[in-house]
Amino acid sequence: MRPLDLQPIGNELAVKWDDGTEQFITFENLRRACPCAGCKGEMDILGNLYKSPQKPYVANSFELVKLTGVGGYAIQPVWADGHNTGIYSFDYLQRIAATK
Protein backbone atom coordinates (compact mmCIF):
# COMPACT_ATOMS: atom_id res chain seq x y z
CA MET A 1 0.00 0.00 0.00
CA ARG A 2 0.95 3.61 -0.47
CA PRO A 3 0.09 6.55 1.74
CA LEU A 4 -2.25 9.14 0.25
CA ASP A 5 -1.42 11.61 3.01
CA LEU A 6 1.14 11.93 5.81
CA GLN A 7 0.59 14.62 8.44
CA PRO A 8 2.30 15.31 11.76
CA ILE A 9 -0.40 15.88 14.37
CA GLY A 10 0.78 16.66 17.88
CA ASN A 11 3.41 14.03 18.68
CA GLU A 12 2.18 11.52 16.08
CA LEU A 13 2.43 10.90 12.37
CA ALA A 14 -1.00 10.35 10.83
CA VAL A 15 -0.96 8.13 7.75
CA LYS A 16 -3.91 7.75 5.40
CA TRP A 17 -3.39 4.72 3.15
CA ASP A 18 -4.71 4.22 -0.37
CA ASP A 19 -7.16 1.57 0.89
CA GLY A 20 -8.87 4.22 3.05
CA THR A 21 -7.45 3.10 6.40
CA GLU A 22 -5.68 5.48 8.77
CA GLN A 23 -2.91 4.77 11.24
CA PHE A 24 -1.11 6.87 13.82
CA ILE A 25 2.53 6.40 14.83
CA THR A 26 4.02 8.27 17.76
CA PHE A 27 7.21 10.12 16.92
CA GLU A 28 8.96 8.20 19.68
CA ASN A 29 8.00 4.84 18.15
CA LEU A 30 8.99 6.08 14.69
CA ARG A 31 12.41 7.21 15.91
CA ARG A 32 13.09 4.10 17.98
CA ALA A 33 12.31 1.97 14.90
CA CYS A 34 14.84 3.85 12.75
CA PRO A 35 16.11 1.38 10.14
CA CYS A 36 19.42 3.11 9.35
CA ALA A 37 22.71 1.25 9.68
CA GLY A 38 23.77 3.48 12.58
CA CYS A 39 20.68 2.54 14.61
CA LYS A 40 19.97 -1.05 13.55
CA GLY A 41 23.41 -2.11 12.34
CA GLU A 42 24.45 -3.88 9.15
CA MET A 43 24.87 -7.57 8.32
CA ASP A 44 27.71 -8.97 6.32
CA ILE A 45 27.36 -11.81 3.83
CA LEU A 46 27.80 -14.38 6.61
CA GLY A 47 24.99 -12.90 8.70
CA ASN A 48 27.22 -11.22 11.29
CA LEU A 49 25.66 -8.03 12.66
CA TYR A 50 27.90 -4.98 12.98
CA LYS A 51 26.50 -2.18 15.06
CA SER A 52 27.88 0.95 16.68
CA PRO A 53 27.23 1.50 20.37
CA GLN A 54 23.78 2.98 20.80
CA LYS A 55 23.76 6.72 21.35
CA PRO A 56 21.45 7.87 24.12
CA TYR A 57 18.34 9.74 23.10
CA VAL A 58 18.13 13.37 24.20
CA ALA A 59 15.16 15.64 24.85
CA ASN A 60 14.68 16.57 21.19
CA SER A 61 15.33 13.10 19.72
CA PHE A 62 11.61 12.59 19.24
CA GLU A 63 10.82 16.00 17.71
CA LEU A 64 10.10 15.75 14.00
CA VAL A 65 11.50 18.69 12.04
CA LYS A 66 10.83 17.60 8.46
CA LEU A 67 9.52 14.68 6.45
CA THR A 68 10.82 14.07 2.93
CA GLY A 69 9.60 11.60 0.33
CA VAL A 70 12.14 9.17 -1.13
CA GLY A 71 11.19 8.12 -4.63
CA GLY A 72 7.77 6.54 -4.66
CA TYR A 73 8.50 4.03 -1.92
CA ALA A 74 9.63 5.64 1.34
CA ILE A 75 9.93 8.64 3.66
CA GLN A 76 12.95 10.10 5.41
CA PRO A 77 12.36 12.00 8.66
CA VAL A 78 14.67 14.69 9.99
CA TRP A 79 14.77 14.88 13.79
CA ALA A 80 15.53 17.92 15.94
CA ASP A 81 18.72 16.30 17.28
CA GLY A 82 20.09 16.18 13.71
CA HIS A 83 19.49 12.49 12.96
CA ASN A 84 18.33 12.09 9.35
CA THR A 85 19.67 8.86 7.88
CA GLY A 86 16.66 6.57 8.36
CA ILE A 87 14.71 5.71 5.21
CA TYR A 88 11.37 4.10 6.06
CA SER A 89 9.77 2.13 3.22
CA PHE A 90 5.99 2.28 3.12
CA ASP A 91 5.82 -1.44 4.01
CA TYR A 92 8.08 -0.85 7.02
CA LEU A 93 6.03 2.19 8.05
CA GLN A 94 2.89 0.07 7.99
CA ARG A 95 4.55 -2.61 10.15
CA ILE A 96 5.61 0.01 12.72
CA ALA A 97 2.07 1.37 12.88
CA ALA A 98 0.65 -2.12 13.37
CA THR A 99 2.89 -2.87 16.38
CA LYS A 100 1.94 0.23 18.41
C-alpha positions as CSV (number, residue, x, y, z in Angstrom):
1,M,0.0,0.0,0.0
2,R,1.0,3.6,-0.5
3,P,0.1,6.6,1.7
4,L,-2.3,9.1,0.2
5,D,-1.4,11.6,3.0
6,L,1.1,11.9,5.8
7,Q,0.6,14.6,8.4
8,P,2.3,15.3,11.8
9,I,-0.4,15.9,14.4
10,G,0.8,16.7,17.9
11,N,3.4,14.0,18.7
12,E,2.2,11.5,16.1
13,L,2.4,10.9,12.4
14,A,-1.0,10.3,10.8
15,V,-1.0,8.1,7.7
16,K,-3.9,7.7,5.4
17,W,-3.4,4.7,3.1
18,D,-4.7,4.2,-0.4
19,D,-7.2,1.6,0.9
20,G,-8.9,4.2,3.0
21,T,-7.4,3.1,6.4
22,E,-5.7,5.5,8.8
23,Q,-2.9,4.8,11.2
24,F,-1.1,6.9,13.8
25,I,2.5,6.4,14.8
26,T,4.0,8.3,17.8
27,F,7.2,10.1,16.9
28,E,9.0,8.2,19.7
29,N,8.0,4.8,18.1
30,L,9.0,6.1,14.7
31,R,12.4,7.2,15.9
32,R,13.1,4.1,18.0
33,A,12.3,2.0,14.9
34,C,14.8,3.9,12.8
35,P,16.1,1.4,10.1
36,C,19.4,3.1,9.3
37,A,22.7,1.3,9.7
38,G,23.8,3.5,12.6
39,C,20.7,2.5,14.6
40,K,20.0,-1.1,13.5
41,G,23.4,-2.1,12.3
42,E,24.5,-3.9,9.2
43,M,24.9,-7.6,8.3
44,D,27.7,-9.0,6.3
45,I,27.4,-11.8,3.8
46,L,27.8,-14.4,6.6
47,G,25.0,-12.9,8.7
48,N,27.2,-11.2,11.3
49,L,25.7,-8.0,12.7
50,Y,27.9,-5.0,13.0
51,K,26.5,-2.2,15.1
52,S,27.9,0.9,16.7
53,P,27.2,1.5,20.4
54,Q,23.8,3.0,20.8
55,K,23.8,6.7,21.3
56,P,21.5,7.9,24.1
57,Y,18.3,9.7,23.1
58,V,18.1,13.4,24.2
59,A,15.2,15.6,24.8
60,N,14.7,16.6,21.2
61,S,15.3,13.1,19.7
62,F,11.6,12.6,19.2
63,E,10.8,16.0,17.7
64,L,10.1,15.7,14.0
65,V,11.5,18.7,12.0
66,K,10.8,17.6,8.5
67,L,9.5,14.7,6.4
68,T,10.8,14.1,2.9
69,G,9.6,11.6,0.3
70,V,12.1,9.2,-1.1
71,G,11.2,8.1,-4.6
72,G,7.8,6.5,-4.7
73,Y,8.5,4.0,-1.9
74,A,9.6,5.6,1.3
75,I,9.9,8.6,3.7
76,Q,13.0,10.1,5.4
77,P,12.4,12.0,8.7
78,V,14.7,14.7,10.0
79,W,14.8,14.9,13.8
80,A,15.5,17.9,15.9
81,D,18.7,16.3,17.3
82,G,20.1,16.2,13.7
83,H,19.5,12.5,13.0
84,N,18.3,12.1,9.3
85,T,19.7,8.9,7.9
86,G,16.7,6.6,8.4
87,I,14.7,5.7,5.2
88,Y,11.4,4.1,6.1
89,S,9.8,2.1,3.2
90,F,6.0,2.3,3.1
91,D,5.8,-1.4,4.0
92,Y,8.1,-0.8,7.0
93,L,6.0,2.2,8.0
94,Q,2.9,0.1,8.0
95,R,4.6,-2.6,10.2
96,I,5.6,0.0,12.7
97,A,2.1,1.4,12.9
98,A,0.6,-2.1,13.4
99,T,2.9,-2.9,16.4
100,K,1.9,0.2,18.4
